[in-house]
Amino acid sequence: MTESNQSAPINVLEELMAARYSCRAFKPDPVPRDTIERVLAAAQKTASWCNSQPWQVLITSGEATKRFRDVIYGVAASGAPSSGDFEFPREYRGVYLDRRRESGFQLYNTLGIAKGDKTAYAKQALENFNFFGAPHVAIITTDEALGVYGAIDCGGYVTSFMLAAQALGLATVPQAALAFHSGVVREHFGLGDGRRVVCGISFGFADREHKANSYRTNRAPIGDVATFVE
């Protein structure tokens, strides 16, 4: 392969997609503001229905991250019921349940958590609300009137954000867990009733020495997900 082919756009994209993973241990070092703004500028090119660009992004840094962490961790640890703006999956069935279990056991095995140790499972789940130690959190919201399609557009934005961050040497973890307490998020940040919380993205610099970052999840082969009709 020639040098020009190695740097072809599809190769760059494939490299970014392959390198990206859900980081579950971050260094405390803050990300420079100009780097964050470059991520945002790249992600803003995301396609959306009618070019509506429904996403609004709140990004915490420094003390703002700590204040938000203290609030949402406290709520989650108290056992407060979930109150998301979007309906959560009714259940995981078949291959979807298999994939979910495999992903979970990969994490637990890596961290030395014994199978069936529900106390340890719950403790690890709470790390979502500690942002896995990340110095920044991006909260992604959409307009209520746009419904599920606004959320779908935001999903595309989340992918663009994570790939742009990856390209700039940052690590990310998308977190539906932060939307489990949408009312808390809305109140904490003073969001209007017309905004719906889609998810959060914790981000920063990866702690590459941490065991939680030492494994990678699998992906289904194309034959399992694509059907060609000719």
Beta strands, then each sheet from edge to edge (+ up, - down):
strand 1: 56-60
strand 2: 136-143
strand 3: 171-175
strand 4: 195-204
sheet 1: 1+ 2- 4+ 3-
end
